[in-house]
Amino acid sequence: MVNGLAVFDLDGTFFRWQLFHELVFELKDRGLFTNEIALDLEQAFLRWQSRDLGWNDYEHHVVQAIRTHISDIAPKDFVNAAHAIVERSGHKVYNFTKQLALHLKGEGYHLLALTGSYQEVAEPFTKRYGFDDCIGAVLEQKNNAFTGEVLRETYSNKAALVKEYASTHNLSLEGSVIIGDSGGDISMLELATRPIAFNPSEELLDEALKNGWEIVVERKNIAYNLTRNKDGHVVLEKADRF
């Protein structure tokens, strides 16, 4: 049995959407934001859907909604909203990453989820799929209330978190498998023996092609493995059906 580490990004890699975004919109639907913030979120989402607003700008609206108003939300309401998301949408996962996690678990790998989403929603989601541990963003609480401060930020710190976790838990990065979908995952993918760029962003795709990393794109229950041939063209290597 392997005593190695397998690290999965969640949003857009394991989960078919964004746990973070679903949580923010759940809080909105429960009336936990002001009408002004709720309207801003709805308009930003519609503008992104119509391609009048770029992804980064849309995401900025979502992040600002929670970061600037979290102190107005009771932690118990936050947790209840998070569990509702997992109950309602926890089945929305990619076949490739779900099957990969099951396979690696069977091989003896320690499964770690590392995500920019909050611990309150990421942890129950990953428990559903047999992960051994989960590292998500953590909000500070004092006197049973959110202070508005972030105790643990994960998105821009993934490589350091992976190395620290492996060291603390006596797990080897030799033979490690790490999978992600965005530029924010590049630093941790560089640590892996088997780095996998899954449905990669343009930034991650460029890095994966440059370094010869595994590239997988899943569409309609088919996972396509892509590679670069000797002429420099990106070509289909194989396709797996689920």
Contacts in CASP RR format, 6 or more apart in sequence:
PFRMAT RR
TARGET T0000
AUTHOR 0000-0000-0000
METHOD contacts of the structure
MODEL  1
MVNGLAVFDLDGTFFRWQLFHELVFELKDRGLFTNEIALDLEQAFLRWQS
RDLGWNDYEHHVVQAIRTHISDIAPKDFVNAAHAIVERSGHKVYNFTKQL
ALHLKGEGYHLLALTGSYQEVAEPFTKRYGFDDCIGAVLEQKNNAFTGEV
LRETYSNKAALVKEYASTHNLSLEGSVIIGDSGGDISMLELATRPIAFNP
SEELLDEALKNGWEIVVERKNIAYNLTRNKDGHVVLEKADRF
1 107 0 8 1.000
1 108 0 8 1.000
2 107 0 8 1.000
2 108 0 8 1.000
2 109 0 8 1.000
2 175 0 8 1.000
3 108 0 8 1.000
3 110 0 8 1.000
3 171 0 8 1.000
3 172 0 8 1.000
4 108 0 8 1.000
4 109 0 8 1.000
4 110 0 8 1.000
4 171 0 8 1.000
4 172 0 8 1.000
4 173 0 8 1.000
4 174 0 8 1.000
4 175 0 8 1.000
4 176 0 8 1.000
5 109 0 8 1.000
5 110 0 8 1.000
5 112 0 8 1.000
5 162 0 8 1.000
5 165 0 8 1.000
5 166 0 8 1.000
5 171 0 8 1.000
5 172 0 8 1.000
5 173 0 8 1.000
5 176 0 8 1.000
5 177 0 8 1.000
6 101 0 8 1.000
6 104 0 8 1.000
6 109 0 8 1.000
6 110 0 8 1.000
6 111 0 8 1.000
6 112 0 8 1.000
6 176 0 8 1.000
6 177 0 8 1.000
6 178 0 8 1.000
7 112 0 8 1.000
7 113 0 8 1.000
7 114 0 8 1.000
7 162 0 8 1.000
7 176 0 8 1.000
7 177 0 8 1.000
7 178 0 8 1.000
7 179 0 8 1.000
7 188 0 8 1.000
7 192 0 8 1.000
8 14 0 8 1.000
8 97 0 8 1.000
8 101 0 8 1.000
8 111 0 8 1.000
8 112 0 8 1.000
8 113 0 8 1.000
8 114 0 8 1.000
8 131 0 8 1.000
8 178 0 8 1.000
8 179 0 8 1.000
8 180 0 8 1.000
9 113 0 8 1.000
9 114 0 8 1.000
9 115 0 8 1.000
9 179 0 8 1.000
9 180 0 8 1.000
9 181 0 8 1.000
9 182 0 8 1.000
9 185 0 8 1.000
10 19 0 8 1.000
10 113 0 8 1.000
10 114 0 8 1.000
10 115 0 8 1.000
10 116 0 8 1.000
10 117 0 8 1.000
10 122 0 8 1.000
10 125 0 8 1.000
10 126 0 8 1.000
11 17 0 8 1.000
11 18 0 8 1.000
11 19 0 8 1.000
11 20 0 8 1.000
11 21 0 8 1.000
11 115 0 8 1.000
11 116 0 8 1.000
11 117 0 8 1.000
11 181 0 8 1.000
12 18 0 8 1.000
12 94 0 8 1.000
12 181 0 8 1.000
12 198 0 8 1.000
12 199 0 8 1.000
13 94 0 8 1.000
13 97 0 8 1.000
13 179 0 8 1.000
13 180 0 8 1.000
13 181 0 8 1.000
13 185 0 8 1.000
13 198 0 8 1.000
13 199 0 8 1.000
14 93 0 8 1.000
14 94 0 8 1.000
14 97 0 8 1.000
14 98 0 8 1.000
14 101 0 8 1.000
14 113 0 8 1.000
14 129 0 8 1.000
15 89 0 8 1.000
15 90 0 8 1.000
15 92 0 8 1.000
15 93 0 8 1.000
15 94 0 8 1.000
15 125 0 8 1.000
16 92 0 8 1.000
16 93 0 8 1.000
16 94 0 8 1.000
17 89 0 8 1.000
17 92 0 8 1.000
18 117 0 8 1.000
19 85 0 8 1.000
19 115 0 8 1.000
19 117 0 8 1.000
19 121 0 8 1.000
19 122 0 8 1.000
19 125 0 8 1.000
20 62 0 8 1.000
20 116 0 8 1.000
20 117 0 8 1.000
20 118 0 8 1.000
20 121 0 8 1.000
21 59 0 8 1.000
21 62 0 8 1.000
22 85 0 8 1.000
22 89 0 8 1.000
22 121 0 8 1.000
23 66 0 8 1.000
23 81 0 8 1.000
23 82 0 8 1.000
23 85 0 8 1.000
23 117 0 8 1.000
23 118 0 8 1.000
23 120 0 8 1.000
23 121 0 8 1.000
24 41 0 8 1.000
24 62 0 8 1.000
24 65 0 8 1.000
24 66 0 8 1.000
25 41 0 8 1.000
25 45 0 8 1.000
26 81 0 8 1.000
26 82 0 8 1.000
26 84 0 8 1.000
26 85 0 8 1.000
27 33 0 8 1.000
27 66 0 8 1.000
27 73 0 8 1.000
27 77 0 8 1.000
27 78 0 8 1.000
27 81 0 8 1.000
28 37 0 8 1.000
28 38 0 8 1.000
28 41 0 8 1.000
28 42 0 8 1.000
28 65 0 8 1.000
30 77 0 8 1.000
30 81 0 8 1.000
31 38 0 8 1.000
32 72 0 8 1.000
32 73 0 8 1.000
32 77 0 8 1.000
32 81 0 8 1.000
33 41 0 8 1.000
33 65 0 8 1.000
33 69 0 8 1.000
34 69 0 8 1.000
37 65 0 8 1.000
37 69 0 8 1.000
40 61 0 8 1.000
40 65 0 8 1.000
41 61 0 8 1.000
41 62 0 8 1.000
41 65 0 8 1.000
44 53 0 8 1.000
44 57 0 8 1.000
44 58 0 8 1.000
44 61 0 8 1.000
44 62 0 8 1.000
45 58 0 8 1.000
47 53 0 8 1.000
47 58 0 8 1.000
48 54 0 8 1.000
48 55 0 8 1.000
48 57 0 8 1.000
48 58 0 8 1.000
67 148 0 8 1.000
67 150 0 8 1.000
70 78 0 8 1.000
70 139 0 8 1.000
70 146 0 8 1.000
70 148 0 8 1.000
71 145 0 8 1.000
71 146 0 8 1.000
71 147 0 8 1.000
71 148 0 8 1.000
73 146 0 8 1.000
74 144 0 8 1.000
74 145 0 8 1.000
75 141 0 8 1.000
75 144 0 8 1.000
75 145 0 8 1.000
75 146 0 8 1.000
78 120 0 8 1.000
78 146 0 8 1.000
79 120 0 8 1.000
82 118 0 8 1.000
82 120 0 8 1.000
82 121 0 8 1.000
82 124 0 8 1.000
83 124 0 8 1.000
85 121 0 8 1.000
85 125 0 8 1.000
86 121 0 8 1.000
86 124 0 8 1.000
86 125 0 8 1.000
86 128 0 8 1.000
90 125 0 8 1.000
90 128 0 8 1.000
93 129 0 8 1.000
94 198 0 8 1.000
94 199 0 8 1.000
94 218 0 8 1.000
95 218 0 8 1.000
95 221 0 8 1.000
95 223 0 8 1.000
95 242 0 8 1.000
96 198 0 8 1.000
96 216 0 8 1.000
96 218 0 8 1.000
96 223 0 8 1.000
96 240 0 8 1.000
96 242 0 8 1.000
97 179 0 8 1.000
97 198 0 8 1.000
98 129 0 8 1.000
99 242 0 8 1.000
100 177 0 8 1.000
100 179 0 8 1.000
100 196 0 8 1.000
101 111 0 8 1.000
101 129 0 8 1.000
101 130 0 8 1.000
101 131 0 8 1.000
104 111 0 8 1.000
104 177 0 8 1.000
105 111 0 8 1.000
105 130 0 8 1.000
109 177 0 8 1.000
110 132 0 8 1.000
110 133 0 8 1.000
110 169 0 8 1.000
110 171 0 8 1.000
111 130 0 8 1.000
111 131 0 8 1.000
111 132 0 8 1.000
111 133 0 8 1.000
112 131 0 8 1.000
112 132 0 8 1.000
112 133 0 8 1.000
112 134 0 8 1.000
112 135 0 8 1.000
112 162 0 8 1.000
112 165 0 8 1.000
113 122 0 8 1.000
113 126 0 8 1.000
113 131 0 8 1.000
113 133 0 8 1.000
113 134 0 8 1.000
113 135 0 8 1.000
113 136 0 8 1.000
114 134 0 8 1.000
114 135 0 8 1.000
114 136 0 8 1.000
114 154 0 8 1.000
114 158 0 8 1.000
114 161 0 8 1.000
114 162 0 8 1.000
114 188 0 8 1.000
115 122 0 8 1.000
115 134 0 8 1.000
115 135 0 8 1.000
115 136 0 8 1.000
115 137 0 8 1.000
115 154 0 8 1.000
116 122 0 8 1.000
116 136 0 8 1.000
116 137 0 8 1.000
116 154 0 8 1.000
116 155 0 8 1.000
117 136 0 8 1.000
117 137 0 8 1.000
118 136 0 8 1.000
118 137 0 8 1.000
118 138 0 8 1.000
118 139 0 8 1.000
119 134 0 8 1.000
119 135 0 8 1.000
119 136 0 8 1.000
119 137 0 8 1.000
119 138 0 8 1.000
119 152 0 8 1.000
122 134 0 8 1.000
122 136 0 8 1.000
123 134 0 8 1.000
123 136 0 8 1.000
126 134 0 8 1.000
127 134 0 8 1.000
133 165 0 8 1.000
133 169 0 8 1.000
135 152 0 8 1.000
135 154 0 8 1.000
135 161 0 8 1.000
135 165 0 8 1.000
136 152 0 8 1.000
136 154 0 8 1.000
137 150 0 8 1.000
137 152 0 8 1.000
137 153 0 8 1.000
137 154 0 8 1.000
137 155 0 8 1.000
138 150 0 8 1.000
138 151 0 8 1.000
138 152 0 8 1.000
139 146 0 8 1.000
139 147 0 8 1.000
139 148 0 8 1.000
139 149 0 8 1.000
139 150 0 8 1.000
139 151 0 8 1.000
140 146 0 8 1.000
140 147 0 8 1.000
140 148 0 8 1.000
140 149 0 8 1.000
140 150 0 8 1.000
140 151 0 8 1.000
141 147 0 8 1.000
154 161 0 8 1.000
155 184 0 8 1.000
156 184 0 8 1.000
158 184 0 8 1.000
158 185 0 8 1.000
158 187 0 8 1.000
158 188 0 8 1.000
159 187 0 8 1.000
159 188 0 8 1.000
159 190 0 8 1.000
159 191 0 8 1.000
161 188 0 8 1.000
162 173 0 8 1.000
162 178 0 8 1.000
162 188 0 8 1.000
162 191 0 8 1.000
163 173 0 8 1.000
163 191 0 8 1.000
165 171 0 8 1.000
166 172 0 8 1.000
166 173 0 8 1.000
166 176 0 8 1.000
173 191 0 8 1.000
173 192 0 8 1.000
173 193 0 8 1.000
174 193 0 8 1.000
175 192 0 8 1.000
175 193 0 8 1.000
175 194 0 8 1.000
176 191 0 8 1.000
176 192 0 8 1.000
176 193 0 8 1.000
176 194 0 8 1.000
177 192 0 8 1.000
177 193 0 8 1.000
177 194 0 8 1.000
177 196 0 8 1.000
178 185 0 8 1.000
178 188 0 8 1.000
178 189 0 8 1.000
178 191 0 8 1.000
178 192 0 8 1.000
178 194 0 8 1.000
178 195 0 8 1.000
178 196 0 8 1.000
179 189 0 8 1.000
179 195 0 8 1.000
179 196 0 8 1.000
179 197 0 8 1.000
179 198 0 8 1.000
180 188 0 8 1.000
180 189 0 8 1.000
180 196 0 8 1.000
180 197 0 8 1.000
180 198 0 8 1.000
180 200 0 8 1.000
180 204 0 8 1.000
181 197 0 8 1.000
181 198 0 8 1.000
181 199 0 8 1.000
181 200 0 8 1.000
181 201 0 8 1.000
181 204 0 8 1.000
182 200 0 8 1.000
182 201 0 8 1.000
182 203 0 8 1.000
182 204 0 8 1.000
183 201 0 8 1.000
183 203 0 8 1.000
183 204 0 8 1.000
183 207 0 8 1.000
184 204 0 8 1.000
185 204 0 8 1.000
186 203 0 8 1.000
186 204 0 8 1.000
186 207 0 8 1.000
189 195 0 8 1.000
189 196 0 8 1.000
189 197 0 8 1.000
189 204 0 8 1.000
189 207 0 8 1.000
189 208 0 8 1.000
189 213 0 8 1.000
190 211 0 8 1.000
194 214 0 8 1.000
195 208 0 8 1.000
195 211 0 8 1.000
195 213 0 8 1.000
195 214 0 8 1.000
196 213 0 8 1.000
196 214 0 8 1.000
196 215 0 8 1.000
196 216 0 8 1.000
197 204 0 8 1.000
197 205 0 8 1.000
197 207 0 8 1.000
197 208 0 8 1.000
197 213 0 8 1.000
197 214 0 8 1.000
197 215 0 8 1.000
197 216 0 8 1.000
198 216 0 8 1.000
198 217 0 8 1.000
198 218 0 8 1.000
199 216 0 8 1.000
199 217 0 8 1.000
199 218 0 8 1.000
200 208 0 8 1.000
200 215 0 8 1.000
200 217 0 8 1.000
205 215 0 8 1.000
207 213 0 8 1.000
208 214 0 8 1.000
208 215 0 8 1.000
209 215 0 8 1.000
209 228 0 8 1.000
209 234 0 8 1.000
212 227 0 8 1.000
212 228 0 8 1.000
214 225 0 8 1.000
215 225 0 8 1.000
215 226 0 8 1.000
215 227 0 8 1.000
216 223 0 8 1.000
216 224 0 8 1.000
216 225 0 8 1.000
216 226 0 8 1.000
217 223 0 8 1.000
217 224 0 8 1.000
217 226 0 8 1.000
218 224 0 8 1.000
221 241 0 8 1.000
221 242 0 8 1.000
222 239 0 8 1.000
222 240 0 8 1.000
222 241 0 8 1.000
222 242 0 8 1.000
223 239 0 8 1.000
223 240 0 8 1.000
223 242 0 8 1.000
224 236 0 8 1.000
224 238 0 8 1.000
224 239 0 8 1.000
225 236 0 8 1.000
225 237 0 8 1.000
225 238 0 8 1.000
225 239 0 8 1.000
225 240 0 8 1.000
226 234 0 8 1.000
226 235 0 8 1.000
226 236 0 8 1.000
226 237 0 8 1.000
227 234 0 8 1.000
227 235 0 8 1.000
227 237 0 8 1.000
228 234 0 8 1.000
228 235 0 8 1.000
229 235 0 8 1.000
END
